[in-house]
Amino acid sequence: MSDIPNYEQARQYFEERLAAHGTTARGVDWNSETAQELRFSQLIKVLPPDKPFSLLDYGCGYGALAGYLLRLNYPLEQYVGFDILESMVAKARELYAAQSRWMFTSQFEGLTEVDYAIASGIFNLKLETPFDEWTQYVTSELHKMNQLARKGFSFNMLTKYSDPEYMRPHLYYADPCYLFDYCKRHFSRNVALLHDYEVYDFTIIVRK
């Protein structure tokens, strides 16, 4: 994610959110823990609930997804949390210091292949980046996730089918049909589009 077009503005935005709200859902720009975990419940459909696996949390924030999986007793054999904000990574390390086999990093170059990768909410904040340029950035990041994940990956985005009166110009509202087709053509035959969970976004699951 170091190639993010609006890196400096995004870094400042999330630093301010973290300072204002701490290690909470609002600290990573979700409205509530309920909304955050609703998204998690869709994203983890790519994971096996009964077989050990390794996971890359791509854009991990303070590690909320890791905590969610821990509470659900998923057989998480190896966990790597990656985030561009060192302050988020530092908070995650504090929160999960007892998990000796978990790693949090802000260095993309140190990432290695895992079974699965998940990205939650990392593509929403485009700020002033033009739509087409942001779309190119999104697809380039999906290729990175695909290369790092042996068995599959999942991600979510705000949807272009949102109610117009609630849409905001600094956010990216993606075309789910375009991304479904892109993933089918570039990553796997086995792709699922989930767009039926009562919020203004969608989840795509790619299984290899």
C-alpha positions as CSV (number, residue, x, y, z in Angstrom):
1,M,0.0,0.0,0.0
2,S,3.0,2.3,-0.1
3,D,2.0,3.2,-3.7
4,I,-1.3,4.8,-2.5
5,P,-1.8,8.0,-4.6
6,N,-2.9,10.1,-1.6
7,Y,-0.5,8.6,0.9
8,E,0.3,11.7,2.9
9,Q,-3.3,13.0,3.2
10,A,-4.6,9.5,4.1
11,R,-1.9,9.1,6.7
12,Q,-2.8,12.4,8.3
13,Y,-6.5,11.5,8.1
14,F,-6.1,8.2,9.9
15,E,-3.6,9.6,12.4
16,E,-6.3,12.1,13.4
17,R,-9.0,9.5,13.7
18,L,-6.7,7.3,15.8
19,A,-5.8,10.2,18.1
20,A,-9.5,11.2,18.5
21,H,-11.1,7.8,18.9
22,G,-8.3,5.4,19.9
23,T,-8.4,1.7,19.1
24,T,-12.1,1.6,18.3
25,A,-14.1,1.2,15.1
26,R,-14.3,5.0,14.8
27,G,-10.6,5.1,15.1
28,V,-10.4,3.4,11.7
29,D,-13.4,5.3,10.2
30,W,-16.3,2.8,10.8
31,N,-19.4,4.1,12.4
32,S,-19.5,1.5,15.1
33,E,-18.2,-1.9,16.2
34,T,-21.4,-3.5,15.0
35,A,-20.9,-2.1,11.5
36,Q,-17.2,-3.1,11.5
37,E,-18.0,-6.7,12.6
38,L,-20.8,-7.0,10.1
39,R,-18.2,-6.4,7.4
40,F,-15.8,-8.9,9.1
41,S,-18.6,-11.6,9.0
42,Q,-18.7,-11.4,5.2
43,L,-14.9,-11.2,4.6
44,I,-14.1,-14.3,6.7
45,K,-16.3,-16.4,4.5
46,V,-13.1,-17.0,2.5
47,L,-11.5,-18.7,5.6
48,P,-11.9,-22.4,6.7
49,P,-13.5,-22.4,10.2
50,D,-12.1,-25.8,11.1
51,K,-8.6,-26.1,9.5
52,P,-5.5,-24.2,10.5
53,F,-4.5,-21.4,8.2
54,S,-2.2,-18.4,7.8
55,L,-3.6,-15.0,7.2
56,L,-2.4,-11.6,5.9
57,D,-4.6,-8.8,7.2
58,Y,-3.9,-6.2,4.5
59,G,-4.6,-2.8,6.1
60,C,-4.9,-4.2,9.6
61,G,-5.3,-1.0,11.5
62,Y,-5.1,-1.8,15.2
63,G,-5.8,-5.5,14.6
64,A,-9.6,-5.6,15.0
65,L,-10.0,-8.4,12.6
66,A,-7.5,-10.5,14.5
67,G,-9.4,-9.9,17.7
68,Y,-12.6,-10.9,16.0
69,L,-11.2,-14.2,14.8
70,L,-9.7,-14.8,18.2
71,R,-13.1,-14.4,19.9
72,L,-14.7,-16.8,17.3
73,N,-12.0,-19.4,18.0
74,Y,-10.9,-19.6,14.3
75,P,-7.8,-21.9,14.0
76,L,-5.5,-19.0,13.1
77,E,-2.1,-20.7,12.8
78,Q,-0.1,-17.7,11.6
79,Y,-1.2,-14.0,11.4
80,V,0.5,-11.1,9.8
81,G,-1.0,-7.6,10.1
82,F,0.2,-5.0,7.6
83,D,-0.7,-1.3,7.7
84,I,0.9,1.8,6.2
85,L,0.6,3.7,9.5
86,E,3.3,2.8,12.0
87,S,1.1,4.3,14.8
88,M,-1.6,1.7,14.0
89,V,1.0,-1.1,13.9
90,A,2.3,0.1,17.3
91,K,-1.2,0.0,18.9
92,A,-1.8,-3.5,17.4
93,R,1.5,-4.7,18.9
94,E,0.4,-3.4,22.3
95,L,-3.1,-4.9,22.1
96,Y,-1.9,-8.4,21.1
97,A,1.5,-8.6,22.8
98,A,0.5,-12.0,24.2
99,Q,0.1,-13.5,20.8
100,S,3.7,-14.6,20.2
101,R,3.1,-16.0,16.7
102,W,1.4,-12.9,15.4
103,M,3.3,-10.2,13.6
104,F,2.4,-6.6,12.8
105,T,4.4,-4.5,10.3
106,S,4.3,-1.4,8.2
107,Q,6.9,-2.7,5.7
108,F,5.4,-4.2,2.6
109,E,8.8,-5.6,1.4
110,G,8.9,-8.0,4.4
111,L,5.6,-9.7,3.6
112,T,5.7,-13.3,2.5
113,E,3.2,-15.7,1.1
114,V,0.3,-16.9,3.3
115,D,-2.9,-19.0,2.8
116,Y,-5.3,-16.2,2.7
117,A,-5.4,-12.4,2.6
118,I,-8.2,-10.0,3.7
119,A,-8.6,-6.3,3.2
120,S,-11.4,-4.4,5.0
121,G,-12.2,-0.8,4.2
122,I,-8.8,0.1,2.8
123,F,-10.1,1.3,-0.6
124,N,-12.8,3.7,0.6
125,L,-10.9,6.9,1.1
126,K,-9.8,8.3,-2.2
127,L,-9.9,12.0,-1.1
128,E,-9.1,14.1,-4.2
129,T,-7.7,11.3,-6.3
130,P,-9.7,11.0,-9.6
131,F,-12.0,8.0,-9.9
132,D,-10.1,6.3,-12.7
133,E,-6.8,6.8,-11.1
134,W,-8.1,5.3,-7.8
135,T,-9.6,2.3,-9.7
136,Q,-6.1,1.6,-11.2
137,Y,-4.6,1.8,-7.7
138,V,-7.3,-0.6,-6.4
139,T,-6.7,-3.2,-9.1
140,S,-2.9,-3.0,-8.6
141,E,-3.4,-3.7,-4.9
142,L,-5.6,-6.7,-5.7
143,H,-2.8,-8.1,-7.8
144,K,-0.5,-7.8,-4.8
145,M,-3.0,-9.6,-2.6
146,N,-3.4,-12.3,-5.2
147,Q,0.4,-12.8,-5.3
148,L,0.6,-13.1,-1.5
149,A,-2.3,-15.4,-1.0
150,R,-2.0,-19.1,-2.0
151,K,-5.6,-20.2,-1.4
152,G,-7.7,-17.0,-1.7
153,F,-8.5,-13.5,-0.6
154,S,-11.4,-11.2,0.1
155,F,-12.0,-7.5,0.2
156,N,-14.8,-5.0,0.6
157,M,-15.7,-1.6,-0.9
158,L,-18.4,1.0,-0.8
159,T,-20.9,0.4,-3.6
160,K,-21.9,2.7,-6.5
161,Y,-25.5,1.6,-5.7
162,S,-25.5,3.7,-2.5
163,D,-28.3,6.2,-2.1
164,P,-27.0,9.4,-3.9
165,E,-28.0,11.7,-1.1
166,Y,-25.6,9.9,1.3
167,M,-22.6,9.6,-1.1
168,R,-19.6,11.8,-0.3
169,P,-17.1,13.1,-2.9
170,H,-14.0,12.1,-0.8
171,L,-15.0,8.4,-0.8
172,Y,-14.7,5.8,-3.5
173,Y,-17.9,4.1,-4.6
174,A,-16.9,1.1,-6.7
175,D,-18.7,-0.8,-9.4
176,P,-19.2,-4.3,-7.9
177,C,-19.9,-5.8,-11.3
178,Y,-16.7,-4.5,-12.8
179,L,-14.6,-5.8,-9.9
180,F,-16.4,-9.2,-10.0
181,D,-15.6,-9.5,-13.7
182,Y,-12.0,-8.3,-13.1
183,C,-11.4,-10.9,-10.5
184,K,-12.9,-13.6,-12.6
185,R,-10.7,-12.7,-15.5
186,H,-7.4,-12.2,-13.6
187,F,-7.4,-14.3,-10.5
188,S,-9.8,-17.3,-10.4
189,R,-12.9,-18.9,-11.8
190,N,-14.2,-19.2,-8.2
191,V,-15.3,-15.7,-7.3
192,A,-18.3,-14.7,-5.1
193,L,-19.9,-11.2,-4.9
194,L,-21.8,-10.6,-1.7
195,H,-24.1,-7.6,-1.8
196,D,-27.0,-8.5,0.4
197,Y,-26.0,-7.5,3.9
198,E,-27.9,-4.2,4.4
199,V,-25.0,-1.7,4.3
200,Y,-23.7,0.5,1.5
201,D,-20.9,-1.8,0.5
202,F,-20.1,-5.2,-1.0
203,T,-17.6,-8.0,-0.5
204,I,-15.8,-10.0,-3.1
205,I,-14.3,-13.4,-2.3
206,V,-11.7,-15.1,-4.5
207,R,-11.0,-18.8,-4.0
208,K,-8.2,-20.5,-5.8
